[in-house]
Amino acid sequence: MPPESTAPAPDNSVRLPEGTASAVVRPADGAPWVTGLLVVVALGAGYLGAWFAMDPMRSELQTRPPVVVLDMATVLHGLSPEDADREIARQREIATRLADSGILVLDAQAIIAAPRALYLTREMDER
């Protein structure tokens, strides 16, 4: 059995130079807890700041209607004149129903560029 050490436990305190103070400064026992609390408070403040910064954007998005692009030329491509007349009436009726439900319907000929997801497709207009 090895002999027990008689050396004192290491002192983690920091002694200030002579003449500055007579107190001994020790590391705070609650430092990890305080650091964790400060991190949580900082994250909460960041979240609240982002929430308030997005408030004008949210109100802007609520006032803008959803948009759909109707590509009448593609729909009518290759149809006979009789079928084209029926399809035009059908597309206008679809556009009117969408507008009545609060959706802005734009003609593709008036659009320079738009995401493909905004275009009304055959599958969508049959719903």
C-alpha positions in Angstrom: 0.0 0.0 0.0 1.5 3.4 -1.0 2.1 5.9 1.7 -0.6 8.6 1.9 0.4 12.0 0.7 0.6 14.7 3.3 0.7 17.5 0.7 -2.1 20.0 1.1 -4.8 20.2 -1.5 -4.0 22.7 -4.3 -5.3 26.2 -3.6 -7.1 27.5 -6.6 -7.4 31.0 -5.3 -5.6 34.0 -6.8 -3.8 36.3 -4.5 -3.6 40.0 -5.5 -0.3 41.8 -5.4 0.8 43.5 -2.2 -0.8 46.9 -1.6 -3.8 46.4 -3.9 -6.1 44.6 -1.5 -6.0 42.2 1.3 -8.8 40.0 0.0 -8.4 36.7 -1.7 -10.3 36.2 -4.9 -11.7 32.7 -5.5 -13.4 31.4 -8.6 -17.2 31.7 -8.3 -18.8 28.4 -7.5 -22.0 29.4 -9.5 -20.1 30.5 -12.6 -21.4 27.7 -14.9 -25.0 28.3 -13.7 -24.7 32.0 -14.3 -23.2 31.5 -17.8 -26.0 29.1 -18.7 -28.6 31.6 -17.5 -26.9 34.4 -19.6 -26.9 32.1 -22.7 -30.7 31.4 -22.2 -31.4 35.1 -21.7 -29.4 36.0 -24.8 -31.2 33.4 -26.9 -34.6 34.6 -25.6 -33.7 38.2 -26.4 -32.6 37.2 -29.9 -35.9 35.3 -30.5 -38.0 38.3 -29.3 -35.9 40.7 -31.5 -36.5 38.5 -34.6 -40.2 38.2 -33.7 -40.6 42.0 -33.5 -38.5 42.5 -36.6 -40.7 40.2 -38.6 -44.0 41.8 -37.5 -44.2 44.3 -40.4 -43.5 41.4 -42.8 -46.3 39.2 -41.3 -48.8 42.0 -41.7 -47.7 42.7 -45.2 -48.1 39.0 -46.2 -51.6 38.9 -44.6 -52.8 41.8 -46.8 -51.5 40.3 -50.1 -53.7 37.8 -51.9 -52.4 34.5 -53.2 -51.5 34.5 -56.9 -52.1 32.0 -59.7 -50.9 32.4 -63.3 -53.3 31.1 -66.0 -51.6 30.3 -69.3 -54.5 30.4 -71.7 -52.3 30.0 -74.8 -50.9 26.7 -73.6 -54.4 25.5 -72.7 -55.8 26.4 -76.1 -52.8 25.1 -78.1 -54.0 22.4 -80.7 -57.7 22.7 -80.0 -60.3 23.1 -82.7 -62.2 26.4 -82.8 -65.3 24.8 -81.2 -63.3 23.2 -78.4 -61.3 26.4 -77.9 -64.5 28.4 -77.3 -65.7 25.8 -74.7 -62.2 25.8 -73.1 -62.1 29.6 -72.9 -65.5 29.7 -71.2 -64.3 27.0 -68.8 -61.0 28.8 -68.0 -62.9 32.1 -67.4 -65.3 30.3 -65.0 -62.3 28.8 -63.1 -60.6 32.2 -62.9 -63.9 33.7 -61.6 -64.2 31.0 -58.9 -60.6 31.6 -57.9 -61.1 35.3 -57.8 -64.2 35.0 -55.7 -62.3 32.9 -53.2 -59.6 35.7 -52.8 -57.0 34.5 -55.3 -55.5 36.9 -57.8 -55.5 35.3 -61.3 -53.0 36.7 -63.8 -52.8 35.9 -67.5 -49.4 34.4 -68.4 -49.1 36.7 -71.4 -48.8 39.7 -69.0 -46.0 37.9 -66.9 -42.3 38.3 -67.8 -41.2 35.6 -65.3 -42.8 33.7 -62.5 -42.0 30.5 -60.6 -43.5 27.4 -62.2 -45.3 26.6 -59.0 -47.6 29.6 -59.5 -48.9 28.4 -62.9 -52.3 26.8 -62.9 -51.9 23.3 -64.5 -54.5 20.9 -65.9 -54.4 18.8 -62.7 -55.0 21.9 -60.5 -57.9 23.3 -62.6 -59.8 19.9 -62.6 -60.1 20.0 -58.7 
